[in-house]
Amino acid sequence: MTGPDLEGYAALRSTAAVYRPARDVLSVSGPDSVSYLQGQCSQDVAALQPGQSAESLLLSPQGKVETYLRLTLLAPDHFVIDTDQGFGAVVTARLERFRLRTKVTIEALEWICVAVRGPASGEALIGKPEVVAAVEWPGFSGFDLLGPEPVGGLGEWVDDRVVRCGDGAWEAARIEAGVPVNGREVVEGSIAAELGLVDRTVSFTKGCFTGQELVARIDSRGSNVARRLCGVVVGSLPGGSPPTVGATAVTPDGAHEVGHLSSVAWSPGWEATVALATLHRRVTPPEDVVVRWDDGDGSHSVLAGSTPLPFVPAGAAAPAEEVLDHPPGRRG
């Protein structure tokens, strides 16, 4: 649970804010890199032009998500892959597992990622990092910049006048946008349709790729899955104690456990704790759930509201003052 950052949150909504997310970055190169990645990744890798990026998944042969990542074509036969910190080794191991005699070289890069979000993100960019990837988060579009850390600091890439966003505001924005991360929402056994990632990461026209059968079958059946990533808004808290990651969500009558909170943050816009949880289809947002958790102060239970994702509709870029003064969907 990260604390509030009113200035950072307001800038994300109304102007622009910069944040440095922890990412692992890899280089994948060689004469077989396009054909190899085309067969391993869910996205149409071969359709990328130099400088273009695309989100993708690496799936197990059974179709379960192993890693959520982004590919960027730097030059013919040379890609950069970036993913959440700690999962670069997972990507490397997964790609090496099926590489055999393929002429592909996979190497870790000592690169950083700098994220800029907000309606004025384009005006905030200066300099030329190796990768400038456009990002479309609902309500928080912008850019991710990747490359070796600038000798002169982040001011070589982003105007020094741009607000530096804290962990709390960044996490609230990610949760409200409904963007999953590896190790939290994307865990062993996850299915792309459960996470809302199919439209962002899967091409159904490019031909075969590892794990395609399950993804295609679920899509052909209307993406009907037993669980789905949802938002949770927790208003009134017992003694001001916030729920923790791993807190259990149950039906209001207590009869059924329906999921666990995977990410939690305080949202200045909602004036409430917001969270992500993969909830069983017994819950149809917006619908109440009860959140239960234990901490050093004992056991807690509070009524909360589930919500479809994203929390804030795409394009709802209200001025920061309006967002903060009139939080949508606030629960008392």
C-alpha positions as CSV (number, residue, x, y, z in Angstrom):
1,M,0.0,0.0,0.0
2,T,1.6,3.3,-1.0
3,G,0.7,6.7,0.3
4,P,-1.1,9.7,-1.3
5,D,0.6,12.0,-3.8
6,L,-1.8,14.8,-4.5
7,E,0.5,16.8,-6.8
8,G,1.5,13.8,-8.8
9,Y,-2.0,12.5,-9.2
10,A,-3.3,15.9,-10.3
11,A,-0.5,16.2,-12.9
12,L,-1.3,12.7,-14.3
13,R,-4.9,13.8,-14.8
14,S,-4.5,17.4,-16.0
15,T,-1.0,18.0,-17.4
16,A,1.9,15.5,-17.3
17,A,3.9,13.7,-14.7
18,V,7.0,11.6,-15.0
19,Y,7.8,8.3,-13.1
20,R,10.6,5.8,-13.3
21,P,9.0,2.3,-13.2
22,A,11.3,-0.7,-12.5
23,R,11.6,-2.6,-15.8
24,D,13.9,-5.3,-17.1
25,V,15.1,-4.8,-20.7
26,L,16.4,-7.4,-23.1
27,S,18.0,-7.4,-26.6
28,V,16.8,-10.1,-29.0
29,S,18.8,-10.0,-32.3
30,G,19.9,-12.3,-35.1
31,P,18.8,-13.4,-38.6
32,D,16.1,-15.6,-37.2
33,S,14.8,-13.1,-34.6
34,V,11.6,-12.1,-36.5
35,S,10.5,-15.6,-37.4
36,Y,11.3,-16.9,-33.9
37,L,9.5,-14.2,-32.0
38,Q,6.6,-14.4,-34.4
39,G,6.1,-18.1,-33.4
40,Q,6.6,-17.4,-29.7
41,C,4.7,-14.2,-29.0
42,S,1.0,-13.6,-29.2
43,Q,1.4,-10.3,-31.1
44,D,2.1,-9.9,-34.8
45,V,5.9,-9.2,-34.5
46,A,6.5,-9.4,-38.2
47,A,4.2,-6.4,-38.8
48,L,6.3,-4.0,-36.8
49,Q,8.3,-1.3,-38.5
50,P,11.5,0.1,-37.1
51,G,10.7,2.2,-34.0
52,Q,7.3,0.7,-33.5
53,S,6.3,-1.1,-30.2
54,A,3.6,-3.6,-29.4
55,E,2.4,-5.3,-26.2
56,S,2.5,-9.0,-26.2
57,L,2.3,-12.2,-24.2
58,L,4.5,-15.2,-23.9
59,L,2.2,-18.2,-23.3
60,S,2.8,-21.8,-22.2
61,P,2.0,-24.5,-24.7
62,Q,-1.3,-24.9,-22.7
63,G,-2.2,-21.2,-23.4
64,K,-1.6,-19.9,-19.9
65,V,0.2,-16.5,-19.6
66,E,3.8,-16.8,-18.6
67,T,4.8,-13.1,-19.1
68,Y,3.3,-9.8,-20.1
69,L,5.8,-7.7,-22.1
70,R,6.4,-5.1,-24.8
71,L,8.4,-5.6,-28.0
72,T,10.1,-2.8,-29.9
73,L,11.7,-3.2,-33.3
74,L,14.9,-1.2,-33.2
75,A,16.2,-2.2,-36.6
76,P,15.8,-5.2,-39.0
77,D,16.5,-8.4,-37.0
78,H,17.0,-6.4,-33.7
79,F,14.3,-6.2,-31.0
80,V,14.1,-4.8,-27.5
81,I,11.8,-6.5,-25.0
82,D,10.9,-4.8,-21.7
83,T,8.9,-6.2,-18.9
84,D,8.3,-5.8,-15.2
85,Q,11.4,-5.9,-13.0
86,G,12.3,-9.5,-12.0
87,F,10.7,-11.0,-15.1
88,G,13.5,-10.4,-17.6
89,A,15.0,-13.7,-16.5
90,V,11.6,-15.4,-17.0
91,V,11.4,-14.1,-20.5
92,T,15.0,-15.2,-21.3
93,A,14.4,-18.7,-19.9
94,R,11.1,-19.0,-21.8
95,L,12.7,-17.9,-25.1
96,E,15.8,-20.1,-24.6
97,R,13.6,-23.1,-23.9
98,F,12.3,-23.4,-27.5
99,R,15.2,-21.7,-29.3
100,L,17.1,-24.9,-30.3
101,R,19.3,-24.1,-33.4
102,T,17.6,-20.8,-34.1
103,K,20.0,-18.0,-34.9
104,V,18.9,-15.6,-32.2
105,T,21.0,-13.9,-29.4
106,I,19.2,-12.9,-26.2
107,E,21.0,-10.4,-23.9
108,A,20.1,-8.3,-20.8
109,L,20.5,-4.6,-21.3
110,E,21.5,-2.1,-18.6
111,W,18.7,0.3,-19.7
112,I,16.1,2.2,-17.7
113,C,12.5,3.1,-18.3
114,V,11.1,6.6,-17.8
115,A,7.3,6.9,-18.0
116,V,5.4,10.1,-18.8
117,R,1.6,10.2,-18.5
118,G,-1.0,12.9,-18.9
119,P,-2.6,14.9,-21.7
120,A,0.5,17.1,-22.1
121,S,3.0,14.2,-22.2
122,G,4.1,15.0,-25.8
123,E,5.1,18.5,-24.8
124,A,7.2,17.2,-22.0
125,L,9.6,15.1,-24.1
126,I,13.0,16.3,-25.0
127,G,16.1,14.5,-26.2
128,K,16.3,11.2,-28.0
129,P,16.3,8.0,-26.0
130,E,16.7,4.8,-28.0
131,V,13.0,3.9,-27.6
132,V,10.0,6.2,-27.4
133,A,6.9,3.9,-27.0
134,A,3.4,5.4,-27.1
135,V,1.3,4.1,-24.3
136,E,-2.5,4.1,-24.1
137,W,-3.7,3.6,-20.6
138,P,-7.4,4.5,-20.2
139,G,-7.4,8.1,-18.8
140,F,-3.6,8.1,-18.6
141,S,-2.0,8.0,-22.1
142,G,1.6,9.0,-22.7
143,F,5.0,7.6,-23.5
144,D,7.6,5.2,-22.1
145,L,11.2,6.1,-22.8
146,L,13.9,3.4,-22.8
147,G,17.7,3.5,-23.1
148,P,20.9,3.7,-21.1
149,E,20.6,6.0,-18.2
150,P,21.4,9.6,-19.3
151,V,24.7,10.9,-17.9
152,G,23.0,14.2,-17.1
153,G,19.9,12.7,-15.5
154,L,16.3,12.4,-16.6
155,G,16.3,16.1,-17.6
156,E,18.0,15.0,-20.9
157,W,14.7,13.1,-21.8
158,V,12.0,15.0,-20.0
159,D,11.6,18.7,-19.2
160,D,12.7,19.4,-15.7
161,R,9.5,21.4,-15.0
162,V,7.4,18.2,-15.4
163,V,6.1,17.0,-12.0
164,R,7.9,13.9,-10.6
165,C,5.2,11.4,-9.7
166,G,5.5,9.4,-6.5
167,D,4.8,5.7,-6.0
168,G,1.4,6.3,-4.5
169,A,0.0,8.4,-7.4
170,W,1.5,6.0,-10.0
171,E,0.0,2.9,-8.4
172,A,-3.4,4.6,-8.1
173,A,-3.3,5.5,-11.8
174,R,-2.3,2.0,-12.9
175,I,-5.0,0.5,-10.8
176,E,-7.7,2.9,-12.1
177,A,-6.6,2.2,-15.7
178,G,-6.8,-1.6,-15.0
179,V,-3.3,-2.3,-16.2
180,P,-2.0,-5.7,-14.8
181,V,1.6,-6.4,-13.8
182,N,3.5,-9.6,-13.7
183,G,3.6,-11.2,-10.3
184,R,0.5,-9.4,-9.0
185,E,-2.4,-9.8,-11.5
186,V,-0.4,-11.9,-14.0
187,V,0.4,-15.1,-12.0
188,E,0.8,-18.8,-12.7
189,G,-2.3,-20.1,-14.4
190,S,-3.6,-16.7,-15.6
191,I,-5.6,-16.6,-18.8
192,A,-5.4,-13.6,-21.2
193,A,-9.1,-13.2,-21.3
194,E,-9.4,-13.0,-17.5
195,L,-6.9,-10.2,-17.5
196,G,-8.5,-8.1,-20.2
197,L,-5.3,-8.4,-22.3
198,V,-6.5,-10.0,-25.5
199,D,-7.3,-6.9,-27.4
200,R,-4.0,-5.3,-26.4
201,T,-1.7,-8.2,-27.0
202,V,-3.1,-10.9,-29.3
203,S,-3.2,-11.1,-33.1
204,F,-5.7,-13.6,-34.6
205,T,-4.5,-13.1,-38.2
206,K,-0.8,-13.6,-38.0
207,G,-0.7,-17.4,-38.0
208,C,0.3,-19.9,-35.3
209,F,2.1,-19.1,-32.1
210,T,2.8,-21.1,-28.9
211,G,-0.4,-21.3,-26.7
212,Q,-2.7,-20.0,-29.5
213,E,-5.3,-22.8,-29.2
214,L,-6.7,-21.8,-25.8
215,V,-6.7,-18.1,-26.5
216,A,-8.5,-18.7,-29.9
217,R,-11.0,-21.1,-28.4
218,I,-12.0,-18.8,-25.5
219,D,-12.3,-15.9,-28.0
220,S,-14.6,-17.9,-30.3
221,R,-16.9,-18.6,-27.4
222,G,-17.4,-15.0,-26.5
223,S,-14.5,-14.7,-24.0
224,N,-16.6,-16.4,-21.3
225,V,-14.3,-17.1,-18.4
226,A,-14.8,-18.1,-14.8
227,R,-13.0,-15.1,-13.4
228,R,-12.2,-11.6,-14.6
229,L,-10.0,-8.7,-13.5
230,C,-12.1,-6.0,-11.8
231,G,-11.7,-2.9,-9.7
232,V,-12.6,-2.7,-6.0
233,V,-13.3,0.6,-4.2
234,V,-13.1,0.5,-0.4
235,G,-14.6,3.6,1.2
236,S,-15.1,3.4,5.0
237,L,-12.2,1.7,6.8
238,P,-12.1,0.2,10.3
239,G,-9.9,2.5,12.3
240,G,-8.4,3.9,9.1
241,S,-6.5,0.6,8.5
242,P,-6.3,-0.1,4.7
243,P,-6.7,-3.5,3.2
244,T,-3.5,-5.3,2.2
245,V,-2.5,-7.1,-1.0
246,G,-3.8,-10.6,-0.6
247,A,-7.0,-9.5,1.2
248,T,-9.9,-11.9,0.5
249,A,-13.1,-10.8,-1.3
250,V,-16.2,-12.7,-0.4
251,T,-19.9,-12.3,-1.3
252,P,-21.9,-10.1,1.1
253,D,-23.6,-13.1,2.7
254,G,-20.2,-14.6,3.4
255,A,-21.0,-17.8,1.5
256,H,-18.5,-17.7,-1.3
257,E,-14.9,-16.5,-1.6
258,V,-14.6,-14.8,-4.9
259,G,-11.0,-13.5,-5.2
260,H,-8.1,-11.7,-3.6
261,L,-6.8,-8.1,-3.9
262,S,-3.7,-8.1,-6.0
263,S,-2.8,-4.4,-6.0
264,V,-3.9,-1.7,-3.5
265,A,-3.4,2.1,-3.4
266,W,-5.1,5.2,-2.0
267,S,-6.7,7.3,-4.8
268,P,-7.0,11.1,-4.4
269,G,-9.6,11.1,-7.2
270,W,-11.9,8.6,-5.6
271,E,-11.0,9.6,-2.0
272,A,-10.9,5.9,-1.2
273,T,-8.7,2.9,-1.4
274,V,-8.7,1.4,-4.9
275,A,-7.6,-2.2,-5.8
276,L,-7.5,-4.8,-8.5
277,A,-8.8,-8.3,-8.0
278,T,-9.5,-11.2,-10.3
279,L,-13.1,-12.0,-9.2
280,H,-15.3,-15.0,-9.8
281,R,-18.2,-14.6,-12.1
282,R,-20.5,-14.8,-9.2
283,V,-19.8,-11.1,-8.9
284,T,-21.1,-8.9,-11.7
285,P,-19.7,-5.3,-11.3
286,P,-20.9,-3.0,-10.1
287,E,-21.8,-5.2,-7.1
288,D,-20.8,-5.2,-3.5
289,V,-18.3,-7.5,-2.0
290,V,-16.9,-7.9,1.5
291,V,-13.1,-7.5,1.9
292,R,-11.4,-9.3,4.8
293,W,-7.8,-9.1,5.9
294,D,-5.5,-9.5,8.9
295,D,-2.7,-7.2,10.0
296,G,-0.9,-6.2,13.2
297,D,-4.1,-4.7,14.6
298,G,-6.2,-7.8,14.1
299,S,-8.8,-9.0,11.7
300,H,-10.8,-6.6,9.6
301,S,-13.9,-6.8,7.4
302,V,-15.5,-4.0,5.3
303,L,-18.1,-3.7,2.6
304,A,-16.6,-2.6,-0.7
305,G,-17.8,-2.1,-4.3
306,S,-16.6,-3.9,-7.3
307,T,-16.4,-1.9,-10.6
308,P,-15.6,-2.7,-14.2
309,L,-12.3,-1.6,-15.6
310,P,-11.1,1.0,-16.2
311,F,-12.3,2.9,-13.1
312,V,-12.4,6.1,-15.1
313,P,-13.6,5.9,-18.8
314,A,-11.0,6.5,-21.5
315,G,-10.9,10.2,-22.4
316,A,-12.2,11.4,-19.1
317,A,-9.4,13.9,-18.6
318,A,-11.2,16.3,-16.2
319,P,-9.1,19.2,-14.7
320,A,-7.3,18.1,-11.6
321,E,-9.4,20.4,-9.4
322,E,-12.6,18.8,-10.7
323,V,-11.3,15.3,-10.2
324,L,-10.2,15.9,-6.7
325,D,-13.3,17.9,-5.7
326,H,-15.8,15.5,-7.2
327,P,-14.5,12.0,-6.9
328,P,-16.4,9.5,-9.1
329,G,-18.2,6.7,-7.4
330,R,-17.1,7.6,-3.8
331,R,-18.4,5.2,-1.2
332,G,-19.2,6.3,2.3
